[in-house]
């Protein structure tokens, strides 16, 4: 099969769409023929070497953490899904390929486009996890720092569906988009905490940080206690008492994906996507690295 890969660290120019070993479903997994796979910041941090711990490149690296496609292999112990089913899900860092192995998944509603389904894996699971850790309830006021990107926009809409009031930050160009998805918009950047207080009429009940650019002390100043700030992007936030989540034992995998799939089918979550063929992946990654996204970038065969 072909897969996106890299053999040295660098910018988008180091990735290529080339031959790669074909994966197979192990116990508790399914394999899909990929119809679409989404771009996430962790991908360009991976080929850029930011996650290497300073170690040199060893062998070939692969990309992609979520995808949607048609099941063509079902691993041992798997129930509730069959060969030929359309699914969306999350894999283990190699989904931007012609075939991908998923470790968590949900059936894709027939009304949901392949590209949107692919974009829902990381964004949906991360949003569900963040809102659950913050215990966002009806009537709560939530601040999402970085509300226009894939995770941020999904979290805004999932929180609104839970009955929460949402304030979200973004650049000038995305203020109307935040209104469109049900958030009260504020400009990100210096002084954002003051703008959130003004919009909320005081402090908020919880803060979800999806971009990691606002000083954590500012975010903590908005919440009733530091633990009511959860970050998926500022790995140093825990030193100030906030919580940092990267998945693992805190993830509810397929359960979260089933929830977001249902919300997509009911139009409670609407995801904006921009698609690129796999052989133009470098172009998509340059856009992703530049930030200021609205929704998700998705790669298709």
Phi, psi and omega in degrees: 000175174249149180208153172288137185204169177207150180239001174211155178280150179165206178273191181303339181294344183277347182269149179217157178258101191214174181298143181209158177299143181277128180276163177224152183289128173264191180299132178076014183233163168232154172249143178237150163278114191289130173258335178193150178217140187262160179265133177230150181306329180298335179293311181284337171292329180289305182287342177279350178088004183294339181255011186276350183065023180082003181275148179290160179296135179230104180087208184252135176256150180235165189232159173107131180238350177213159183192169172225147181180194184254125181297128175234355172215138178240122183284167180301137177085357181273132176232163174083003178213146185227160174305133181100347178286145174270127182224162168235149182184188181242143180242204183236068172063033175202051182261350180272075188202173179288329175229143181218146176262129180252140177258342173216146187198169173214154177296137179278123175301141184297335182279351185264126180298150181302317183294319177295318179299319179296324182288345188277344186299289180294315183297316182290313181295317181296318179296314179300317181296314181298315181293324179291317179297328178274353181054049181290125185237167176304134179091347177290156171250121182246136171254123175254113180272101185105063190269358187260342180282188186299305180292315183301312182294324178292317179297319178304310185290322178293323177293319177298321179294335177278355179093014180271155170271135185235129169251136183220149180256151175192176176285174182304319185292341184251011180297316179293325178298319178299319177298319182301324182265009170100009180260155167274118187275145169225153177285137176280175178105191185305132180085009185297325181298320178295322180291325177293316178301318180296319181290325184274342187076026181144203179288173179244170181274333184200155180229129174245115182260114183252355182242338175073024183256334179279134177308133185299331179299324177295316181294319179297327180296342181273338190260159179294333176203155185304326183291349176271016168246121177241129179241139173255359190230339180255096187289349178266358186297331182297333180296337179262002178102353175285170178254141177244132180233135178233011180106234180062227184295340180280348183278142175250017169038249187298327178298316179294320181293323177296323178296313182289327176298318178296319179293324176296317181296327181268003184061023172283335171237125177241124183249126174276133180227150172236127187254150177221142172293154182304326182283359172246026183300324181301324178296317178297319182291327176297321178294316181298316180296331181286343180075195179060034182281155170239105183082215190236152171260135185228138179258138181229149179298000000 
